[in-house]
Amino acid sequence: MLKGVLFDFDGTLADSFEAIAESVNFVRVENRLPELRFEEIKAHVGHGLEHLMQKMLPGCDIDQAKKAYHAHHKVHMKTRTRLYPHAREFLKKLHLLGISMGVCSNKPVRFTTELIEHLGINEYFKVVLGPEDVPNPKPAPDMLIEAAKRLQINHNEVVYVGDMDVDIKASVAAGMEVWIVRHDDSSFKISENIATENIYDSFLEIEKKKSLVFVAHDRS
């Protein structure tokens, strides 16, 4: 039986790509590099800030770039980040069913914590983890395994909800089922092997296609 649901943040619960792109381009300009198109930046999001800075600022001091990104992002991220449609309602439904929830994101954990509070969904999560909390970030399974441990739930009773290959790899390594949500994004691409029935266009579609899971849980 499903007892826990873990979520990625960027691209899954919230559309934060505009905020990330704005901060990346700020750092690029600071380093006398031209701004990049939104799509170019978005393609490298999801693997953590270290990876993003290495890809977006080649030849630059990565530690300094990360500091500049942090300084800019903490000021501008809230006005450029919004929940995806029906995300709030989906979380509320899971909460009312008594399903434990957490967030496992490669985003710096203090940003994730601030944003879920700003978006008014922090009450739904018993654990929020970032790359600082485990030895290895996704696609390593460390974050997902640690979250399940803190929720005191077995891995086979947890599903991870993400939006990209790194989430599939982490889930497989952790021995968890994965649901991928693409939010009707025309640029959506998945190269990892995953059953088509576990790829959804929206949270509403997950709720509809997994209705038996939720009904069974509601009757337990």
Helices and strands as residue ranges (DSSP letters): E 4-7, E 14-15, H 17-30, H 38-42, H 49-56, H 62-76, G 78-80, E 82-83, H 87-96, E 100-104, H 109-118, G 122-124, E 127-129, G 131-133, H 142-151, G 155-157, E 158-162, H 165-174, E 177-181, G 196-198, E 199-200, H 203-209, H 211-219
